[in-house]
Structures are given as C-alpha cells and as structure tokens.
Amino acid sequence: MTGGGLLGLLGLTALIGVAYAQTPVPKQGNEEATKTAAIFYYRDGKTEIGRIGTNRELVTYGKVPEHVRFAVIAAENRTFYTDSGFSVKGISRAVWNNLTGGQTQGGSTITQQLAKNYYLTPEQTMSRKFKEMFISLKLEDELGSKDKILELYLNTIYFGRNSYGIQAASKSFFGKDVSKLSPDEGALLGAIIQQPGRFDPRSEDPEAVKQTQARYLYVLDGMRKMGKLSEADYAKYSQRMPQTKEIGGDATFGGQNGYMIKRALRELQRDQGITENEVIRNGLRVTTTFDRKKMIAAKQAMERSVPGVDPRKLLKQHVRLGLTSVNTTNGEVEAIYGGPDYLKQSFDNVWAGSAQAGSAMKPYVLATALKNGWSLRTTVENRSGVSFNGSGQVVPTGTPGALAPIRNSHSGPAAIDLMKATQESSNTGYVQLALKVGVPNVAKTAEDVGVASDLVEPYKSQAGLALGINDIRPIEQAAGYAVFANGGTYYQPHVVRQVRTKDNSGEYKKLTWKKREDVFTETVTRDVTYAMQQVVKPGGTATAAALADRPVAGKTGTTEKNVATWFVGYTANPKLSTAVTMFNDKKKTLYIPGLGEISGGVVPARIWHAYTAAVAQGTTPEQFQPPAFGGNQQAFAKVPKPKDTEEPEQREEEQPDCDDPRNRRNPRCVEETPSSPPPCPPGQGNGNGNNCTPTTTPPPDKDQICRYFPNRPECKDTDEPEQPGDPGRPDPQQQSQPLTYSRSRP
C-alpha cells in the first residue's frame, strides 16, 4: 500500500471514529415510536368510543414466553445474541446501492431495526445509515443487555391491524394476553413482522395468504434449528397456521364502534383533508356527533322490537337492516345501526348500502309540485290501471307513446287530493303529478336535498322515479326529509363535531360542512309535513309508526315484490329525522314467518316507532306548524258524474226505512190489501170472522221519534247541561273519517 493510500485509510478511519464518538444514543424514541393513540369520543367529548393508531401496550421482557421471543428472533435475526448489533453485509449493500444509484436498503439485525424505528427518522440516506450503525454498536452498552434491546424492540415493532408491540398484536390476532400465546401463535406473529398489513391469514389477497404461510414455515424451521421447538411440535404446527380473529382489530371496532370510527375517518379525509395516517400520527382527539343513549336505543329497536326480526340471522339470508337518525337543525348524525357487528359485517348499511326507494320518493314529487305553485287540494287520478301520456293526461291503454297502465294497491275514489294521495300512497296520482310537474324537476329536487346525483340522473326522464325505481341510501333519506322538518335548509349529514390536538389543548382544524338555505319555502315544508302526517293516521300506510303523545310525519316505501322496504319520518321534538330500511341484496321477497311479506308499514315503521319512542322519553311534545295550504288548486282529475244507463222504470228504487215515522205513508211501507180479508181477532166481528171493527195504526213511540228527531224538546237529555258557544269549524284533520283501503305496496 502506498503512503498516500495509507494516509487516506487512516484519515477515513479517523473520520469514522470522530463520527462514532459524536453520535449519541438519543434519550427517548422518535415521534413515531412514542406517539399516543388517536381517541374517538361520543358527542359529549368525554365518553370514549375507541382508540386507534398505536394500539400499543407495554409489556416486560419476562412476561413474554421464551418460545415467543425466539419466534421473533428466528424470523428477524437468528444471530441476535451473538452478533455485534449490526450487519456488515447489510451496511455494505446499503453503501453500494447508494453509490451506484440503487435503492438504499436497511440492515437486518434486530438491534439495527430498533435503532432505525425507535431512535431515527425513516429517510433513506447514507448519513442516516451510518447513524443507525453507530447507535446499534452503542445500544448494548447503553441499555445494559441484549434482553433490554429485545424488550424495547418487542414493544416497538408494528404487526399490522393497527397493532404496535407484541402485546397489542397478541390481542388483535388471537384475543389473548401475550403470556398465553402458544409456539405456533408466536411463530405466526414473528412471520408477520416482515410485511405487516400484508402478511395476514385473513387477508382477502390469496397470494398474500400464500406468502404468509411460507414465512410461517420459515419461522418454525428456524425455531427447530435453534433448539427452541421439538421435532414433534414442528410436525404438528407445520400442518396449518393457527386460527386468528377476523380482521377488524380488537374490541375497539366491535358492534357499532367500527361503523362509527370508520365513517369518521372517511369524512375527515374526504371533506376536511385530514388523512387517517395524520389522525393516527398526531394522536388527534376526535369528538363525533353520535349520542351514546340514542345508539343504544337504535340497537335495541333494530334487534328487539319486532318478533322474528333478528339482524344477525337475517344477514345469513342476505337481508340487511339499517337505521340512521339525523338532527334536523344541523345535519349531525346522532345514531346509526350499520349492521349487526362491524367485526362480522364491515359493510355499512347506512352509507354504503342502498336499495330501491319505493314510495319513499313521493315526498320529493309532492315538494316539487308545491314549489311549482300548486296546492295540497290539487286533485289527481286514483283509478288503478289507467295510462298517461307524457303530459300526464289519461289516455286509452295502448295509445302510442303512452305509459303502461299504472296499478294501485288499493281501491278508492276516482279522484283524490294530494293529501289523500300521500296518505294512501296512490301510484296513479303520483305518476300523474310527476309528469305534470316534470320528472327532471323531481330529480333536481331530490339532488337539492342531498340525494346523490348518480342515483337519480339515470331516471330523470322516467316517470317511475315517482315510484322510487331508483336506489337510495338511508343517510340520504334521513337528511332529505330533515329539510322538510326544519323549514327548507339542507345540512350535509356528518359524524364529526370537532378535532383537537393530542394534548387536547386546542382545536386542530376548524371543520366546515355544506349548507344550502332556502331549498324550499316554509309554506312548502309546512304543507309537505301536513300531508305526511296523514300517513301515520288511520287510513294511512304507517299507522304502526304513530306516537301516542306527539305528531309524526313520514312516508313508507315498498318496492315491487317486497324486495326493499322503508319508513322515513320525523317529529317536531326531538328534532330528528330517522330512516329505517330493510332490504334483500339478492333481490328476493322479504318474508318473515308470522309477519308474512314485509312492507314499509310492517317492520320499518315499527322499528322507527320503537326507536323514536325511546329517544323521545323525557322531552316535551311539540306540534308541527299548521298547514299553510299555499298555492293554487289544480284539477288534474275530476270525479266523474254518475251515468243513467237504465230506463227510469227499470231502476230499482231503494227500500225506505219503514221504521221512520216520516215514511209511514210511503206506499212501499203499507201492506197490500189481501184478496180476502183476514179473520177477525177473537171477540170481534159478526162471528163469521168478517166485518171486523177497523183498527188504526198506533202512533210512533218516543224512541222511534227521537231516533230521527233528536232535537225535539222531549228528546233532549235534561241531565246534561247544554254546552254554550259555537264549536266552530272543525280541524281539517277531523272533518271526515278517512276510509281504509287494502294495500300491499305503500
């Protein structure tokens, strides 16, 4: 070696020595290694829903079984207890790749991984690589032993499933404390370390499962070669991987928690620009809009209120149920039922689930008509089987360009007003109304109240939109009906109230949500609300939803063949709009023994009643504002006059009530004179039974008179004092008792 080369080597060695001496072991771990959990709260900001992100529980070295410790060593660094703490081969590879422009790769020892993950930042540079090496060389002296290095490593390393450290991983994958792990369970956790998040026996990626299996066998083989696993146990455990819990985390995500937390995370990222990684990395405190008591009421209503309706059992038959309850004054979602259990069914029936809306779309048609200047007293067709042209005029069936005949599930008058059409859910009436007002305008109304455009745009030229041939989501229905409840303002439904810093010292970011004022005038919303109140009254399709102490406004929906059913409704107090749906995602008829085919008024209305009655307890009943009866009355249908198709002498005259004293002289109430006189009563006549003394018809008695003339003086009840004053004009709701018709598609 030349003198210059020797001097160069000595200079490089001196520089490395100086760098080594000037690279201290940090006193604490980096932010990533020491971050706190992100916490989600109910709306009170105090009661926890769950924690995500770190999911780290510290555990002492002695509590981790030896076979688990050596499973990790067999997976990551089999020479851990004999090497110097860093891999010369790994460092050389990193230097070479850096010099040649290749990807910098890290060393493979446990000590180096700890130095990199716990003490240093994750950037891939040469300077960081040398710091990693120097810290690795000093760690054993700094911490005192290899065991302390391994303990810190086991508490730091990430295992996937939002689990940091061996204790959290043990609970996430196996639901048990790390001290109770068997050798094969320890081997699987060791195998996962190489690619956490990908290596998981429950992965939906078959290739990932295959690679997990191969890595698991590699770890078992290493444990056997290190003398930490017998041949018999190797033969037994290598047959299959141990059974793990389903993906979804620990109890944090159980029940409804997973639906709440996942929805909050999605909203934060989509609407506020705060990613899930940011929430976890910064340990943010997220206060949601969910009310714990209302969440409990929703669960009980869905699972206990209707005999035979068990969401867990029905899910096996592809039947889904969902409930969402939105505060009508601000769009905050106070309760949901996304499914029976997030860990069993991660699919969210409230936001992801959708089904045909059925007649629950009709209020949007009504609102469009009222906004167009027509009144509730407008009359529409109610005859079943009629056809309409594109302008909503009745035309003979088969007319070119005409709609196929529209069928009603009830019988009734030929023409009814919009209140009655809503109460009875008249298909012909609402199809005609949609054609008159313009189906594209109905689609726009639905979009204005928050229905996703992709769910209504394909049907904006189809009259079937009035009957809900489009799919819709429960959250959109609850938020849409809330616009009617609050007087015309649309609030974007949302589940996050506030996001604060990890030390809870201040607001992390001010949140903003969409709001559209004056979607409808108050006149329109009062009249829509009044029409929908009729739905829960006698003669309506949802009497099961009625509450004893306060009015309800709502609408049922049942699709063709009873595949999907709905009830969406609201009250003046509590100020909640709640949507309940039940649908079969295989498009089969909903049928429950004891209940038969399910319609909106059979199950959803009863669930809605149970939930709302529970959350209304302790609140003061309030009345809706009275109807405004705005707009102009239109006559799109008229009651036809009766036609005299028979000759007068052929018509059968109605039999009069012969007990009525007024009909005493009616010929039909006087018996015809017989051809031969009847025999006289004994003691009368001439002895031959003839020439009887004529008898007169006795006068009517008091009961007969008072039956028909109750206001005569002798008919008044003198024991009851007469009520003074004029009772005045009756309430429109009480002017007549509505008729009840049979129906199956409300």
Buried (B, 14 or more C-beta within 10 A) or exposed (E): EEEEEEEEEEEEEEEEEEBBEEBEBBEEBBEBBEBBBBBBBBBEBEEEBBBBBBBBBEBEBEBBBEBBBBBBBBBBBBEBEEBEBBBEEBBEBBBEBBEEEEEBBBBBBBBBBBBBBBBBEEEEEEEBBBBBBBBBBBBBEBBEEBEBBBBBBBBBBBBBBBBBBBBBBBBBBBEEEBEEBBBBBBBBBBBBBBBBEBBBBBBEEEEBBEBBBEBBBBBBBBBBEEEBBEEEBBEEBBEEBBEBBEBBBBEBBBBBBBBBBBBBBBBBBEBBEBEBEBBBBBBBBBBBBBBBEBBBBBBBBBBEBBEEBBBEEBBEEEBBBBBBBBBBBBBBBBBBBBBBBBBBBBBBBBBBBBBBBBBBBBBBBBBBBBBBEBBBBBBBBBBBEBBBBEEBBBBEEEEEEBBEBBEBBBEBBBBBBBBBBBBBBBBBBBBBBBBBBBBBBBBBBBBBBBBBEEBBBBBBEBBBBBBBBBBBBBBBBBBBBBBBBBBBBBBBBBBBBBBBBBEEEEEBBEBEBEEBEEBBBBBBBBBBBBBBBBBBBEBBBBBBBBBEEBBBBBBBBBBBEBBBBBBBBBBBEBBBBBBBBBBBBEBEEBEBEEBEBBBBBBBBBBBBBBBBBBBBEEEEEEEBEEBBBBBEEBEBBEEEEEEEEEEEEEEEEEEEEEEBBEBEEEEEBEEEEEEEEEEBEEEEBEEEBEEBEEEEEEEBEEEEBBBBEEEEEEBEEEEEEEEEEEEEEEEEBEEEEBEEBEBEBB
